[in-house]
Each structure stands twice: as C-alpha cells, then as structure tokens.
Amino acid sequence: MKNKLRTLIEQPGIHAAPAVYDCIGAMAAEQAGFNYIFSSGFGIAASLLGKPDFGYLTASEMIDSAKRIAHSVSIPLIADMDTGYGNPLNVIRTVEEIVQTDVAGIILEDQAWPKKCGHFEGKQIIPAAEQVEKIKAAVYARGDSGLIIVGRTDARAMEGLTGAIKRGEQYLAAGADVLFIEAPQSREELADIARHFPDVPLFANIIEGGKTPNLSLDELEDMGYKLVAYALSGLFSATQAFIDCFDALKKDGGTQHINQQLSFETFKTIVRMNDHIALEKRFGISKETD
C-alpha cells in the first residue's frame, strides 16, 4: 500500500478522496472508484466517542481505527495521527506501530495537545523547532517502509499565512513528503501557498462550511495542488441520513418509505458477503446459505 501511495503522488494531476471514519465508509469509497482514502480524526471522535475533535482520542484508539480501516480495503489510506501523541519519542512509537499495519501514510500536525479540529477556534501550536524534531523522528521511525509523511501546520490562525509558509519550508526540510497548510481562508491564500511551493506535493482540506473556500478540483489543480481531502462530507451525509431515517421511523411508525436506494442485496455486495460465503464453503462451515 505504501508504494501504491507513493506512485499515486508521483503521477500527474490532482487526486481527491473522501475522509472516512470506519470500514463501511472505506469500502463504499473503494466501490465508488476512489484510488485512496483518508481517515478523519474528527469523524472517529464523533462516531467512536460521541465527542467533538477536541483531543479526546488516544493514540491507541486512532491507531486501531486506522489499522482496521486500512485492512478493509485494497486502496491506500492516509491516516490522521494528530500530533503523534507526545514528544519525538512518542512519535517514534506511534510511527513504529503504524508501519506494521496496512496504513500507507500519516498526517502529523503542529498543534499543542489537546488539539482541535483545524477549522475550530482556540487552537494553539508548538514551536516550529519542536515540530521539526517530531518530523525527523517520524522519518527515522518509518525506516525503509515507504510510509508517506504529511507535514501539517495549523499556524495560519496564529502566525498568519507568512508564518505558516515558513513552517512549511522547515517541515519539508525535516523530511515531510507532502505539505498541508491547514485552513487558508481565501482563494488568494490557496494560490499563494501553491506559488511558494511549485515543486512540492501540496494537500488541501475541504470542509463544507469551513474556513477554506470550497473550490473545484479543476481550480485546485490549476493552482498546483496534488492531494485533496473531503474531510467531513461523508460524516455529514451519514449523520443526515440517520436523522432522516429515524425521523421518518418515528413519524411513520415503519420504514416502508426509506432506504429506497440502498437495498439489502447492495449492502451485502459492499461488505463482500460472497467472499465470506466462499470461505465458509472452503472450510466446511456451512453447506447452505440464505
């Protein structure tokens, strides 16, 4: 998977993908034809804990979630690993555990712990020099695994775009493969970042209603961006689907008028039920299946 992701990044053009927070979302993204995905700390916090992205998730919870998601599909996963969960030694442990999984890349950010969603107010960041050492530690820990390291800075909110760009230069020099400047606040800022890093794989994060303008892929590609994550689109859509379903169930007293597009048979296809039926038959577990 790690080599697949490196090959993808080296290919011309822009590559967009949804962020997911569980295996069903990952499998649906693969079925839709995406050639890679992201995991969303925001989505994992909401779905696993019922809490906002305020740093509630532990390293083990994030690693385990990423491991399960990556193993459920045959396309690369770039996993949100927040701040790496401590100092450079903690980052080394985090990366060493990730390297043993199917995860193809990680995102490391420079927020102070407890971190927050990059589009929330009240974020704090650590000194750039500290983050440089954490990225160097991640590079050391990945060894020759090929793991992609996305260096993320949230400095735009505190140090302005100039400060964020300066940090980006340092993170790339420390060994980050991809640069992610979180939450630029205008089309002009997105373009300025791309102009400053013309030969660097750049990452854009699009959230409906977030701080960054929701530009088209064509516009982002023309600027020079390489990877685009739709961080919360799936989470928002799934949440609205739950609301619609349960409101209808409460109102109508039944489900006759919902789930008209996704059938039981379609869902069985998404979870590859036929593969598991074949395993049952291969090992003599079941003679017949409904």
C-alpha positions in Angstrom: 0.0 0.0 0.0 2.8 2.4 0.9 4.4 2.0 -2.6 0.9 2.4 -4.2 0.5 5.8 -2.5 4.0 7.0 -3.4 3.3 6.0 -7.0 0.0 7.9 -6.9 1.6 11.1 -5.6 4.2 10.9 -8.4 1.5 10.7 -11.1 0.5 13.8 -12.9 -2.7 15.7 -11.9 -4.7 16.1 -8.8 -6.0 13.2 -6.7 -9.1 13.7 -4.5 -10.6 11.4 -1.9 -13.1 11.3 0.9 -12.1 11.0 4.5 -13.8 8.1 6.3 -14.1 7.0 9.9 -15.0 3.3 9.7 -14.7 0.3 7.5 -18.1 0.7 5.8 -17.2 4.2 4.7 -13.8 2.9 3.4 -15.4 0.1 1.4 -18.1 2.4 0.0 -15.3 4.8 -1.1 -13.4 2.0 -2.8 -16.6 0.8 -4.5 -17.2 4.4 -5.8 -13.9 4.2 -7.6 -11.5 6.3 -5.4 -7.9 5.1 -5.5 -7.1 6.2 -2.0 -8.8 7.5 1.2 -8.1 9.4 4.4 -9.1 8.6 7.9 -10.7 11.5 9.8 -9.9 12.1 13.5 -13.0 14.4 13.6 -15.2 11.5 12.3 -13.6 8.9 14.6 -14.1 11.1 17.6 -17.7 11.7 16.7 -18.5 8.1 15.8 -16.4 6.3 18.4 -16.9 8.6 21.4 -19.7 10.9 20.5 -17.4 13.9 21.2 -16.0 16.8 19.1 -12.5 16.8 17.8 -11.0 18.3 21.0 -8.2 15.8 21.6 -10.2 13.2 23.3 -8.9 10.3 21.2 -5.9 8.3 22.5 -3.0 7.1 20.3 -4.3 3.5 20.7 -7.8 4.4 19.5 -6.5 6.3 16.5 -4.0 3.6 15.5 -6.6 0.8 16.0 -9.1 2.6 13.9 -6.7 3.3 11.1 -5.5 -0.3 11.2 -9.0 -1.7 10.8 -9.9 0.8 8.0 -6.7 0.2 6.1 -7.1 -3.6 6.3 -10.7 -3.4 5.0 -9.8 -2.1 1.5 -7.3 -2.6 -1.2 -6.6 1.1 -1.7 -4.1 3.2 0.3 -5.1 5.0 3.4 -3.6 8.2 4.7 -4.3 8.2 8.5 -4.8 11.2 10.7 -2.4 10.8 13.6 -3.0 14.1 15.2 0.2 15.4 16.9 1.9 12.0 17.1 0.7 11.9 20.8 3.7 13.5 22.6 7.3 14.3 22.0 9.6 12.8 19.4 10.0 9.6 21.3 6.2 9.2 21.4 6.1 9.9 17.7 8.7 7.2 17.1 6.4 4.7 18.9 3.3 5.9 17.0 5.1 5.5 13.7 6.6 2.2 14.5 3.2 0.8 15.3 1.7 2.3 12.1 4.5 0.8 9.9 3.4 -2.6 11.0 -0.1 -2.0 9.5 -1.5 -1.5 6.0 -1.6 2.2 6.5 0.2 4.0 3.7 0.7 7.5 5.0 0.1 9.6 8.1 -0.6 13.3 8.9 1.4 14.9 11.7 0.3 18.3 12.9 2.0 21.0 15.0 -0.8 21.8 17.4 -0.3 21.7 21.1 -2.1 19.0 22.9 -5.0 18.7 23.4 -5.5 19.6 19.7 -8.7 20.7 18.0 -10.1 20.5 14.5 -8.2 22.8 12.2 -11.4 24.8 11.5 -12.2 25.4 15.1 -11.3 28.4 17.1 -8.9 28.4 20.1 -6.1 26.3 18.6 -2.5 26.5 19.9 0.7 25.4 18.2 4.1 24.3 19.4 7.3 26.0 18.4 8.4 25.2 14.9 11.7 23.7 16.1 9.8 21.2 18.2 7.7 20.1 15.3 10.8 19.8 13.1 12.2 17.3 15.6 9.0 15.3 15.6 9.0 15.1 11.8 12.7 13.9 11.9 11.6 11.3 14.5 8.8 10.1 12.2 11.3 9.8 9.3 13.7 7.9 11.5 10.9 5.5 12.7 9.5 4.7 9.3 12.9 3.4 8.1 12.7 1.9 4.6 8.9 1.2 4.9 8.0 3.8 2.4 5.4 5.4 4.7 4.3 8.8 3.4 4.6 11.6 6.0 2.2 14.6 5.5 3.6 17.6 7.4 0.7 19.7 8.6 0.8 23.2 10.1 -2.1 25.0 11.8 -0.1 28.2 12.1 -2.3 30.2 9.7 -4.6 31.1 12.5 -1.9 32.3 14.9 1.1 33.4 12.7 -0.7 34.3 9.5 0.0 32.8 6.1 3.6 34.0 6.1 4.3 32.2 9.3 2.6 29.0 8.1 4.6 29.1 4.9 7.8 29.5 6.8 6.9 26.5 8.9 6.1 24.5 5.8 9.6 25.1 4.5 11.1 23.8 7.7 8.8 20.7 7.8 9.7 19.8 4.2 13.4 20.2 5.0 13.0 17.9 8.0 11.7 15.1 5.7 7.9 15.5 5.2 6.9 14.2 1.8 3.7 16.3 1.5 2.9 19.7 2.8 -0.5 20.5 4.4 -1.2 24.1 5.4 -4.5 23.9 7.2 -7.3 26.4 6.9 -6.2 29.0 4.4 -9.0 31.5 4.3 -9.3 32.6 0.7 -8.8 31.6 -2.9 -5.8 34.0 -2.9 -4.2 32.3 0.1 -4.6 28.9 -1.5 -2.9 30.3 -4.6 -0.1 32.0 -2.6 0.7 28.6 -1.0 0.9 26.9 -4.4 3.1 29.6 -5.9 5.5 29.4 -3.0 5.8 25.6 -3.3 5.7 24.9 -7.0 7.5 21.6 -6.9 6.0 20.2 -3.7 3.1 17.8 -3.3 0.5 20.0 -1.7 -2.5 18.9 0.3 -5.8 20.8 0.5 -8.6 20.1 3.0 -12.1 20.9 2.0 -14.9 21.1 4.7 -18.4 22.3 3.8 -18.9 25.5 5.8 -15.2 25.5 7.0 -12.7 28.3 6.8 -11.2 27.3 3.4 -13.2 28.1 0.3 -14.8 25.1 -1.4 -13.1 25.4 -4.8 -13.5 22.9 -7.6 -10.9 20.2 -8.3 -10.1 22.0 -11.6 -9.3 25.2 -9.8 -7.1 23.5 -7.2 -5.3 21.5 -9.9 -4.6 24.7 -11.9 -3.1 26.2 -8.7 -0.8 23.1 -8.3 -2.4 21.0 -5.5 -1.7 17.3 -5.6 -4.0 15.8 -2.9 -7.4 16.9 -1.8 -9.3 15.5 1.2 -13.1 16.0 1.7 -12.7 15.6 5.4 -16.3 15.7 6.7 -18.5 15.2 3.6 -19.2 11.5 4.4 -19.7 12.1 8.1 -22.2 15.0 7.4 -24.0 12.9 4.8 -24.2 9.8 7.1 -25.4 11.9 10.0 -28.1 13.5 7.9 -29.2 10.0 6.7 -29.5 8.9 10.3 -31.6 11.9 11.2 -33.8 11.4 8.1 -34.2 7.7 8.7 -35.0 8.0 12.4 -37.4 11.0 12.0 -39.3 9.0 9.3 -39.4 5.9 11.5 -40.7 7.9 14.4 -43.3 9.8 12.3 -44.5 6.9 10.1 -44.2 4.0 12.5 -42.3 2.0 9.9 -39.6 2.0 7.3 -41.7 1.4 4.1 -40.7 4.8 2.7 -37.0 4.9 3.5 -33.8 3.2 2.2 -35.2 3.0 -1.4 -31.7 3.4 -2.9 -29.6 1.0 -0.8 -31.1 -2.5 -0.7 -30.1 -5.4 1.5 -28.5 -7.0 -1.6 -26.5 -3.9 -2.3 -25.2 -3.8 1.3 -24.1 -7.4 1.1 -22.1 -6.5 -2.0 -20.4 -3.7 -0.2 -19.2 -6.0 2.6 -18.2 -8.6 0.1 -20.5 -11.2 1.5 -19.8 -13.7 -1.3 -16.2 -13.8 -0.3 -17.2 -14.9 3.2 -19.7 -17.5 1.9 -16.8 -18.9 -0.2 -14.7 -19.2 2.9 -17.5 -21.0 4.7 -17.7 -23.5 1.9 -14.0 -23.9 1.6 -13.6 -24.8 5.3 -16.8 -26.9 5.6 -18.5 -24.4 7.9 -21.8 -24.2 6.0 -23.4 -26.3 3.3 -26.1 -23.8 2.5 -26.5 -20.0 2.9 -29.7 -18.0 2.6 
